[in-house]
Amino acid sequence: MRFVHDILPQRVRFASGAAAESLAAEIALLGSERVMVIAGPAEKDLAERITAGLPVAVRHDDVAMHVPVEVAERARAVAASHEADALVSIGGGSTTGLAKAVALSTGLPIVAVPTTYAGSEATPVWGLTEGAVKTTGTDPRVLPRTIVYDAALTLSLPVELSVASGLNALAHCVDSLWAPRTDPLNQALAVEGARALHAGLPQVVAQPDALEGREQALYGAYLAAAAFASAGSGLHHKICHVLGGMFSLPHAQTHAVVLPHVLAFNAPFVPEAERRLAVALDAPTAREGLARLRDRLHAPRSLRDLGMPRDGIVKAAEAVVAAAPAGNPRPVAPQAVTALIESAWEGADPR
Ligand code: NAD
């Protein structure tokens, strides 16, 4: 065995119902006196509740999907004019992404309080959108210093969104098994993440108001993101990035639809990863396990339903072939990728 693995410097606080307490402890440790709280309008009440005891200098709710450059500029100006010395982000990947954009230019520390399973809080990856073009990059300054996980904050996440977001997290696990920097450590995180998501998500669907399934899902989402941050973007993420950018498809739902098709594409070429994933998903094969899980979750099925035009398939396949990671276990040939996207577009059963 031979590998090099970076461990990211970050604290994880996991305690359901304790976000206010956890935040107070973290802000005290940072010695911050002028906190900028970033939370979108939908998370405003929840954010006020858990930050009531903090030294808040300003509350900022101007959040938008995929962090448009002008939204980032406005947030940076607010941070500067209020002399913020720390950022607290409360929300999904879009909100965490905005805090990262501010940290990227200011170096301010972030304490992230995630309310979906997107996982941006555990990565040093930032994203900014200018016009229709999304640029991403990696910078240690945008990695939140601390993540405050409180599963009680996810109780309000609608079931449909919980399922899509949870499958987005599962995609981080699956893609990590063959991504460019995959190694035994991030594979261990990925497999345990898949096990926890497989245990938690059906409980979220069956009992959305119960904490137990939400805790498993959130724990799995962290492991998934930590694995992904370490292993990098594999074929699945490249495909979703192309499709999302080209046709403005919703992030989590696109991942949820595409995942079984990429698994079916790569699985025969990675027998050991397939075997471990099958165990995590409690099925004879990983493909069968994912199919059964998706059935139980009533997962979104087709790119057509998400609004992708059929005549975009060939153009998307060309872009995927150009962006595909060189080390993908199966050669990424144009015809095979076209067939993959076609079957995801139709919502065909990849079993
Ligand atoms: P999102 O942040 O846009 O949230 C989706 C919706 O869910 C919003 O309407 C939000 O108001 C609502 N919501 C969030 N939490 C809620 C709660 N607890 N209760 C009720 N409603 C709630 O979507 P997302 O899927 O969390 O994040 C997607 C974004 O994150 C994309 O832009 C993606 O590129 C980015 N992302 C980045 C990384 C990274 O490493 N940089 C990783 C994953 C995702």
Residues whose N, C-alpha, C, O or C-beta is under 5 A from the ligand:
A	BS01	NAD	A42 M65 H66 G91 G92 G93 S94 T95 T115 T116 A118 G119 S120 T123 V125 W126 L153 T154 S156 L157 P158 H251 A252
